[in-house]
């Protein structure tokens, strides 16, 4: 539809060319009459196409109006024979060239819908035939003119049909390839998501955690970037499984993961480290701030029952550690893990910092 609108918008340039060729050879009133009749149909066609575009390009719905646009356009060009020819042999030759050019210009526009192109050519040809019948006695070599146009239009219509089939097949192939490419991208996204996500909790898995920690470690070693980690271990989780079964245990782990995620900031990340252990990565965060976040997570778990059946309240022991440039990821996680064990020895349900820091919710340190 947009291509047809574009072709129609340049039609006035064709009027100007014809008027320039006919000036001084054809009475001015005949030129203005042809342009006026053409302009009425042209304006109506643009309004029809605009309504089609606004309603949505549904070919089955708008086929009659689209064919009507082609018919009016073809007939308007064909009227040139009746109103402008027979005045000058030189002008007639050029107007035949303009007719052929007008039809050729429309080929790309209708290439994906040959029926409309055939209507345009038929309307043009019938108008020429009727016009020729009215002015036959004044025409120069009418048989040669009509025969030449008939041959040209016939070859063009046949060629358009062949090209149209190939173009449509090419478009269909491109659409199929695009659909396959989109399907492949979605599949790759799903595979990547599955490869980096823990299936039970929906948080990062160990593989994704390792990759993130390596990136953060490189950033901390090469520029001013600081980060901390929290290691969280659900207290007495084995008792939940033994008492209520693994199904309820899985519900509890999902609830803990959701409760952790709800307490994190925009750039923070949570990963299931293994079993009932989680690691939280806190970018741009020093140890003191990491302890505050850890305490918030601890309180969020201890104070509100989990959405399990039956409802259970879970507590957690949390260890915090800050990355020091030049050390390894293993050292960082070992410091956080050591702090978790200190928290457990001190009575559980508390936060403890590595490197002999004071815990919140209880006193403990990792040595």
MIPAMI-899705 format. One record per residue (C-alpha): x negated, y, z negated. Coordinates in steps of 0.25 Angstrom, whole numbers, plus 5000, padded with zeros to 4 digits. Layout:
REM residues N
<gupa X="X" Y="Y" Z="Z"/>
...
This chain:
REM residues 367
<gupa X="5000" Y="5000" Z="5000"/>
<gupa X="4989" Y="5010" Z="4997"/>
<gupa X="4982" Y="5007" Z="5010"/>
<gupa X="4994" Y="5010" Z="5017"/>
<gupa X="4996" Y="5023" Z="5010"/>
<gupa X="4982" Y="5027" Z="5013"/>
<gupa X="4984" Y="5024" Z="5028"/>
<gupa X="4997" Y="5032" Z="5028"/>
<gupa X="4991" Y="5044" Z="5021"/>
<gupa X="4981" Y="5045" Z="5033"/>
<gupa X="4992" Y="5045" Z="5043"/>
<gupa X="4993" Y="5060" Z="5044"/>
<gupa X="4979" Y="5060" Z="5050"/>
<gupa X="4985" Y="5052" Z="5061"/>
<gupa X="4995" Y="5062" Z="5063"/>
<gupa X="4985" Y="5073" Z="5064"/>
<gupa X="4977" Y="5065" Z="5074"/>
<gupa X="4989" Y="5063" Z="5083"/>
<gupa X="4994" Y="5077" Z="5082"/>
<gupa X="4980" Y="5082" Z="5086"/>
<gupa X="4980" Y="5073" Z="5098"/>
<gupa X="4994" Y="5077" Z="5102"/>
<gupa X="4992" Y="5092" Z="5100"/>
<gupa X="4994" Y="5099" Z="5113"/>
<gupa X="4998" Y="5086" Z="5120"/>
<gupa X="5011" Y="5083" Z="5113"/>
<gupa X="5022" Y="5093" Z="5109"/>
<gupa X="5020" Y="5098" Z="5094"/>
<gupa X="5034" Y="5094" Z="5091"/>
<gupa X="5032" Y="5079" Z="5095"/>
<gupa X="5019" Y="5079" Z="5087"/>
<gupa X="5026" Y="5084" Z="5074"/>
<gupa X="5038" Y="5075" Z="5076"/>
<gupa X="5029" Y="5063" Z="5076"/>
<gupa X="5022" Y="5067" Z="5064"/>
<gupa X="5034" Y="5071" Z="5057"/>
<gupa X="5041" Y="5058" Z="5060"/>
<gupa X="5028" Y="5050" Z="5056"/>
<gupa X="5027" Y="5059" Z="5043"/>
<gupa X="5041" Y="5055" Z="5038"/>
<gupa X="5038" Y="5040" Z="5039"/>
<gupa X="5024" Y="5042" Z="5034"/>
<gupa X="5029" Y="5049" Z="5021"/>
<gupa X="5040" Y="5039" Z="5019"/>
<gupa X="5029" Y="5028" Z="5020"/>
<gupa X="5020" Y="5034" Z="5010"/>
<gupa X="5032" Y="5035" Z="5000"/>
<gupa X="5036" Y="5021" Z="5002"/>
<gupa X="5021" Y="5016" Z="5000"/>
<gupa X="5020" Y="5025" Z="4987"/>
<gupa X="5033" Y="5018" Z="4982"/>
<gupa X="5027" Y="5004" Z="4985"/>
<gupa X="5014" Y="5007" Z="4978"/>
<gupa X="5021" Y="5012" Z="4966"/>
<gupa X="5031" Y="5000" Z="4966"/>
<gupa X="5019" Y="4990" Z="4967"/>
<gupa X="5013" Y="4984" Z="4980"/>
<gupa X="5022" Y="4972" Z="4981"/>
<gupa X="5022" Y="4968" Z="4996"/>
<gupa X="5034" Y="4959" Z="4995"/>
<gupa X="5043" Y="4971" Z="4989"/>
<gupa X="5038" Y="4982" Z="4997"/>
<gupa X="5036" Y="4975" Z="5011"/>
<gupa X="5048" Y="4981" Z="5018"/>
<gupa X="5044" Y="4995" Z="5014"/>
<gupa X="5029" Y="4992" Z="5018"/>
<gupa X="5034" Y="4987" Z="5032"/>
<gupa X="5043" Y="5000" Z="5033"/>
<gupa X="5030" Y="5009" Z="5031"/>
<gupa X="5023" Y="5001" Z="5042"/>
<gupa X="5035" Y="5002" Z="5051"/>
<gupa X="5036" Y="5018" Z="5049"/>
<gupa X="5021" Y="5020" Z="5051"/>
<gupa X="5021" Y="5012" Z="5064"/>
<gupa X="5033" Y="5018" Z="5070"/>
<gupa X="5028" Y="5032" Z="5066"/>
<gupa X="5015" Y="5030" Z="5074"/>
<gupa X="5023" Y="5024" Z="5085"/>
<gupa X="5031" Y="5037" Z="5087"/>
<gupa X="5019" Y="5043" Z="5092"/>
<gupa X="5021" Y="5037" Z="5106"/>
<gupa X="5035" Y="5043" Z="5107"/>
<gupa X="5032" Y="5057" Z="5102"/>
<gupa X="5018" Y="5060" Z="5106"/>
<gupa X="5014" Y="5051" Z="5118"/>
<gupa X="5016" Y="5053" Z="5133"/>
<gupa X="5012" Y="5068" Z="5133"/>
<gupa X="4997" Y="5066" Z="5136"/>
<gupa X="4990" Y="5053" Z="5141"/>
<gupa X="4977" Y="5057" Z="5133"/>
<gupa X="4986" Y="5059" Z="5120"/>
<gupa X="4993" Y="5045" Z="5123"/>
<gupa X="4980" Y="5038" Z="5123"/>
<gupa X="4976" Y="5044" Z="5110"/>
<gupa X="4989" Y="5042" Z="5103"/>
<gupa X="4988" Y="5027" Z="5107"/>
<gupa X="4974" Y="5027" Z="5100"/>
<gupa X="4981" Y="5033" Z="5088"/>
<gupa X="4992" Y="5023" Z="5087"/>
<gupa X="4982" Y="5012" Z="5088"/>
<gupa X="4973" Y="5019" Z="5077"/>
<gupa X="4985" Y="5020" Z="5068"/>
<gupa X="4989" Y="5006" Z="5069"/>
<gupa X="4974" Y="5002" Z="5066"/>
<gupa X="4973" Y="5011" Z="5054"/>
<gupa X="4985" Y="5003" Z="5048"/>
<gupa X="4978" Y="4990" Z="5050"/>
<gupa X="4970" Y="4990" Z="5036"/>
<gupa X="4982" Y="4995" Z="5029"/>
<gupa X="4991" Y="4984" Z="5033"/>
<gupa X="4980" Y="4973" Z="5034"/>
<gupa X="4986" Y="4966" Z="5022"/>
<gupa X="5000" Y="4966" Z="5026"/>
<gupa X="5001" Y="4964" Z="5042"/>
<gupa X="5016" Y="4964" Z="5042"/>
<gupa X="5017" Y="4979" Z="5039"/>
<gupa X="5006" Y="4981" Z="5050"/>
<gupa X="5014" Y="4973" Z="5060"/>
<gupa X="5026" Y="4982" Z="5057"/>
<gupa X="5018" Y="4995" Z="5059"/>
<gupa X="5013" Y="4990" Z="5072"/>
<gupa X="5027" Y="4985" Z="5076"/>
<gupa X="5033" Y="4998" Z="5072"/>
<gupa X="5022" Y="5006" Z="5080"/>
<gupa X="5024" Y="4997" Z="5092"/>
<gupa X="5039" Y="4998" Z="5093"/>
<gupa X="5039" Y="5013" Z="5091"/>
<gupa X="5029" Y="5014" Z="5103"/>
<gupa X="5038" Y="5005" Z="5111"/>
<gupa X="5050" Y="5013" Z="5108"/>
<gupa X="5043" Y="5026" Z="5111"/>
<gupa X="5037" Y="5021" Z="5124"/>
<gupa X="5051" Y="5017" Z="5129"/>
<gupa X="5056" Y="5031" Z="5126"/>
<gupa X="5044" Y="5038" Z="5133"/>
<gupa X="5040" Y="5027" Z="5143"/>
<gupa X="5042" Y="5036" Z="5155"/>
<gupa X="5032" Y="5046" Z="5149"/>
<gupa X="5021" Y="5037" Z="5145"/>
<gupa X="5008" Y="5034" Z="5152"/>
<gupa X="5006" Y="5019" Z="5155"/>
<gupa X="5015" Y="5015" Z="5144"/>
<gupa X="5013" Y="5000" Z="5147"/>
<gupa X="4998" Y="5002" Z="5144"/>
<gupa X="5000" Y="5010" Z="5131"/>
<gupa X="5010" Y="5000" Z="5126"/>
<gupa X="5002" Y="4988" Z="5130"/>
<gupa X="4990" Y="4993" Z="5124"/>
<gupa X="4996" Y="4996" Z="5110"/>
<gupa X="5003" Y="4983" Z="5110"/>
<gupa X="4990" Y="4976" Z="5112"/>
<gupa X="4983" Y="4984" Z="5102"/>
<gupa X="4994" Y="4982" Z="5091"/>
<gupa X="4995" Y="4968" Z="5094"/>
<gupa X="4980" Y="4965" Z="5092"/>
<gupa X="4980" Y="4974" Z="5080"/>
<gupa X="4992" Y="4967" Z="5073"/>
<gupa X="4986" Y="4953" Z="5076"/>
<gupa X="4972" Y="4957" Z="5071"/>
<gupa X="4979" Y="4963" Z="5058"/>
<gupa X="4986" Y="4950" Z="5055"/>
<gupa X="4973" Y="4942" Z="5056"/>
<gupa X="4965" Y="4952" Z="5048"/>
<gupa X="4976" Y="4953" Z="5038"/>
<gupa X="4976" Y="4938" Z="5035"/>
<gupa X="4961" Y="4939" Z="5033"/>
<gupa X="4962" Y="4951" Z="5024"/>
<gupa X="4973" Y="4945" Z="5016"/>
<gupa X="4965" Y="4932" Z="5014"/>
<gupa X="4953" Y="4941" Z="5010"/>
<gupa X="4961" Y="4948" Z="4999"/>
<gupa X="4967" Y="4936" Z="4994"/>
<gupa X="4953" Y="4930" Z="4993"/>
<gupa X="4949" Y="4942" Z="4986"/>
<gupa X="4960" Y="4941" Z="4976"/>
<gupa X="4958" Y="4927" Z="4973"/>
<gupa X="4943" Y="4929" Z="4971"/>
<gupa X="4946" Y="4941" Z="4962"/>
<gupa X="4956" Y="4932" Z="4954"/>
<gupa X="4946" Y="4921" Z="4953"/>
<gupa X="4935" Y="4931" Z="4949"/>
<gupa X="4945" Y="4937" Z="4938"/>
<gupa X="4948" Y="4923" Z="4933"/>
<gupa X="4933" Y="4920" Z="4933"/>
<gupa X="4930" Y="4932" Z="4924"/>
<gupa X="4942" Y="4929" Z="4915"/>
<gupa X="4936" Y="4914" Z="4914"/>
<gupa X="4922" Y="4919" Z="4911"/>
<gupa X="4928" Y="4929" Z="4900"/>
<gupa X="4935" Y="4917" Z="4894"/>
<gupa X="4923" Y="4909" Z="4894"/>
<gupa X="4914" Y="4920" Z="4889"/>
<gupa X="4924" Y="4923" Z="4878"/>
<gupa X="4925" Y="4908" Z="4874"/>
<gupa X="4910" Y="4907" Z="4874"/>
<gupa X="4908" Y="4918" Z="4864"/>
<gupa X="4921" Y="4917" Z="4855"/>
<gupa X="4924" Y="4907" Z="4844"/>
<gupa X="4936" Y="4899" Z="4848"/>
<gupa X="4943" Y="4899" Z="4834"/>
<gupa X="4941" Y="4913" Z="4829"/>
<gupa X="4940" Y="4921" Z="4842"/>
<gupa X="4927" Y="4928" Z="4837"/>
<gupa X="4913" Y="4927" Z="4843"/>
<gupa X="4906" Y="4914" Z="4843"/>
<gupa X="4892" Y="4911" Z="4839"/>
<gupa X="4887" Y="4912" Z="4853"/>
<gupa X="4893" Y="4926" Z="4854"/>
<gupa X="4888" Y="4930" Z="4841"/>
<gupa X="4874" Y="4926" Z="4844"/>
<gupa X="4874" Y="4934" Z="4857"/>
<gupa X="4880" Y="4947" Z="4850"/>
<gupa X="4869" Y="4946" Z="4839"/>
<gupa X="4858" Y="4945" Z="4849"/>
<gupa X="4863" Y="4958" Z="4856"/>
<gupa X="4864" Y="4965" Z="4843"/>
<gupa X="4850" Y="4960" Z="4838"/>
<gupa X="4844" Y="4965" Z="4851"/>
<gupa X="4851" Y="4979" Z="4850"/>
<gupa X="4846" Y="4980" Z="4835"/>
<gupa X="4832" Y="4976" Z="4839"/>
<gupa X="4831" Y="4986" Z="4850"/>
<gupa X="4839" Y="4998" Z="4846"/>
<gupa X="4846" Y="5004" Z="4834"/>
<gupa X="4857" Y="4994" Z="4832"/>
<gupa X="4861" Y="4987" Z="4819"/>
<gupa X="4871" Y="4976" Z="4816"/>
<gupa X="4875" Y="4967" Z="4805"/>
<gupa X="4882" Y="4954" Z="4804"/>
<gupa X="4891" Y="4947" Z="4794"/>
<gupa X="4892" Y="4933" Z="4792"/>
<gupa X="4906" Y="4928" Z="4786"/>
<gupa X="4909" Y="4914" Z="4780"/>
<gupa X="4923" Y="4911" Z="4776"/>
<gupa X="4923" Y="4906" Z="4762"/>
<gupa X="4928" Y="4892" Z="4759"/>
<gupa X="4932" Y="4889" Z="4773"/>
<gupa X="4930" Y="4874" Z="4772"/>
<gupa X="4940" Y="4874" Z="4761"/>
<gupa X="4950" Y="4881" Z="4771"/>
<gupa X="4948" Y="4870" Z="4781"/>
<gupa X="4948" Y="4859" Z="4770"/>
<gupa X="4961" Y="4864" Z="4764"/>
<gupa X="4969" Y="4869" Z="4776"/>
<gupa X="4963" Y="4862" Z="4788"/>
<gupa X="4954" Y="4867" Z="4799"/>
<gupa X="4966" Y="4873" Z="4806"/>
<gupa X="4968" Y="4883" Z="4795"/>
<gupa X="4953" Y="4884" Z="4794"/>
<gupa X="4953" Y="4889" Z="4809"/>
<gupa X="4964" Y="4899" Z="4806"/>
<gupa X="4956" Y="4904" Z="4794"/>
<gupa X="4944" Y="4906" Z="4803"/>
<gupa X="4952" Y="4914" Z="4813"/>
<gupa X="4958" Y="4922" Z="4802"/>
<gupa X="4944" Y="4925" Z="4797"/>
<gupa X="4939" Y="4929" Z="4811"/>
<gupa X="4951" Y="4938" Z="4813"/>
<gupa X="4950" Y="4945" Z="4799"/>
<gupa X="4935" Y="4947" Z="4802"/>
<gupa X="4938" Y="4953" Z="4816"/>
<gupa X="4948" Y="4963" Z="4810"/>
<gupa X="4938" Y="4969" Z="4801"/>
<gupa X="4927" Y="4971" Z="4811"/>
<gupa X="4924" Y="4984" Z="4818"/>
<gupa X="4924" Y="4986" Z="4834"/>
<gupa X="4910" Y="4981" Z="4837"/>
<gupa X="4909" Y="4970" Z="4826"/>
<gupa X="4910" Y="4956" Z="4830"/>
<gupa X="4914" Y="4943" Z="4823"/>
<gupa X="4909" Y="4929" Z="4827"/>
<gupa X="4912" Y="4915" Z="4821"/>
<gupa X="4898" Y="4910" Z="4817"/>
<gupa X="4902" Y="4896" Z="4814"/>
<gupa X="4913" Y="4889" Z="4805"/>
<gupa X="4918" Y="4899" Z="4796"/>
<gupa X="4907" Y="4909" Z="4798"/>
<gupa X="4908" Y="4922" Z="4805"/>
<gupa X="4898" Y="4933" Z="4809"/>
<gupa X="4902" Y="4947" Z="4811"/>
<gupa X="4892" Y="4956" Z="4819"/>
<gupa X="4893" Y="4971" Z="4815"/>
<gupa X="4885" Y="4980" Z="4825"/>
<gupa X="4880" Y="4994" Z="4821"/>
<gupa X="4882" Y="4989" Z="4806"/>
<gupa X="4872" Y="4990" Z="4795"/>
<gupa X="4873" Y="4980" Z="4783"/>
<gupa X="4881" Y="4989" Z="4774"/>
<gupa X="4892" Y="4991" Z="4784"/>
<gupa X="4892" Y="4976" Z="4787"/>
<gupa X="4894" Y="4973" Z="4773"/>
<gupa X="4906" Y="4983" Z="4773"/>
<gupa X="4912" Y="4976" Z="4785"/>
<gupa X="4909" Y="4962" Z="4779"/>
<gupa X="4917" Y="4966" Z="4766"/>
<gupa X="4929" Y="4971" Z="4774"/>
<gupa X="4929" Y="4957" Z="4781"/>
<gupa X="4928" Y="4950" Z="4768"/>
<gupa X="4939" Y="4958" Z="4762"/>
<gupa X="4948" Y="4956" Z="4774"/>
<gupa X="4947" Y="4941" Z="4773"/>
<gupa X="4948" Y="4939" Z="4758"/>
<gupa X="4960" Y="4949" Z="4756"/>
<gupa X="4969" Y="4944" Z="4767"/>
<gupa X="4974" Y="4929" Z="4770"/>
<gupa X="4970" Y="4923" Z="4783"/>
<gupa X="4981" Y="4920" Z="4793"/>
<gupa X="4980" Y="4905" Z="4791"/>
<gupa X="4991" Y="4895" Z="4788"/>
<gupa X="4991" Y="4894" Z="4776"/>
<gupa X="4986" Y="4908" Z="4774"/>
<gupa X="4972" Y="4908" Z="4768"/>
<gupa X="4962" Y="4919" Z="4762"/>
<gupa X="4948" Y="4917" Z="4766"/>
<gupa X="4936" Y="4924" Z="4761"/>
<gupa X="4922" Y="4925" Z="4767"/>
<gupa X="4908" Y="4927" Z="4763"/>
<gupa X="4901" Y="4937" Z="4772"/>
<gupa X="4886" Y="4940" Z="4774"/>
<gupa X="4881" Y="4953" Z="4781"/>
<gupa X="4867" Y="4955" Z="4787"/>
<gupa X="4861" Y="4967" Z="4795"/>
<gupa X="4852" Y="4964" Z="4807"/>
<gupa X="4838" Y="4969" Z="4806"/>
<gupa X="4831" Y="4972" Z="4819"/>
<gupa X="4820" Y="4961" Z="4822"/>
<gupa X="4827" Y="4950" Z="4815"/>
<gupa X="4835" Y="4938" Z="4821"/>
<gupa X="4850" Y="4935" Z="4822"/>
<gupa X="4847" Y="4923" Z="4814"/>
<gupa X="4841" Y="4931" Z="4803"/>
<gupa X="4853" Y="4940" Z="4803"/>
<gupa X="4863" Y="4929" Z="4802"/>
<gupa X="4855" Y="4922" Z="4792"/>
<gupa X="4856" Y="4934" Z="4783"/>
<gupa X="4871" Y="4935" Z="4785"/>
<gupa X="4873" Y="4921" Z="4782"/>
<gupa X="4864" Y="4921" Z="4770"/>
<gupa X="4873" Y="4933" Z="4764"/>
<gupa X="4885" Y="4924" Z="4767"/>
<gupa X="4879" Y="4913" Z="4758"/>
<gupa X="4876" Y="4923" Z="4747"/>
<gupa X="4891" Y="4928" Z="4748"/>
<gupa X="4895" Y="4914" Z="4746"/>
<gupa X="4886" Y="4911" Z="4734"/>
<gupa X="4891" Y="4924" Z="4728"/>
<gupa X="4906" Y="4919" Z="4728"/>
<gupa X="4910" Y="4921" Z="4743"/>
<gupa X="4920" Y="4931" Z="4748"/>
<gupa X="4910" Y="4942" Z="4749"/>
<gupa X="4900" Y="4949" Z="4758"/>
<gupa X="4885" Y="4948" Z="4756"/>
<gupa X="4874" Y="4955" Z="4764"/>
<gupa X="4861" Y="4949" Z="4768"/>
<gupa X="4847" Y="4954" Z="4763"/>
<gupa X="4851" Y="4955" Z="4749"/>
<gupa X="4862" Y="4965" Z="4751"/>
<gupa X="4874" Y="4966" Z="4741"/>
<gupa X="4887" Y="4959" Z="4745"/>
<gupa X="4901" Y="4965" Z="4744"/>
<gupa X="4912" Y="4958" Z="4737"/>
<gupa X="4901" Y="4950" Z="4729"/>
<gupa X="4886" Y="4951" Z="4727"/>
<gupa X="4877" Y="4943" Z="4735"/>
<gupa X="4865" Y="4944" Z="4744"/>
<gupa X="4857" Y="4935" Z="4754"/>
<gupa X="4843" Y="4932" Z="4751"/>
